[in-house]
């Protein structure tokens, strides 16, 4: 006694914008440092490694595709600071982004 209710379920279109280690837009999630999930509500994700923001210019730069690195959801402020770091390579921006993670 199951009825087809698929006509009542509306799928919202989702699109993704991926950023590489230089802050440039790329086409795929592999090797990306950050991405935006654009749907009815935007969500921001940044790559983490060892529970800290991933540093593509640091000692763990080759670990971008490691099973221990993962994308985690962050707020817009942290995302913008991290993207600024990717583009400018100024470590101060990365430090401020890391500190902004713990702001309440």
Secondary structure, 3 states (H helix, E strand, C coil): CCCCCHHHCCCCCCEEEEECCCCCEECCCCCCCEEEEECCCCEEEEEEECCEECCCCCCCHHHCCCCCEEEEEECHHHHHHHHHHHHHCCHHHHHHHHHHCCCC
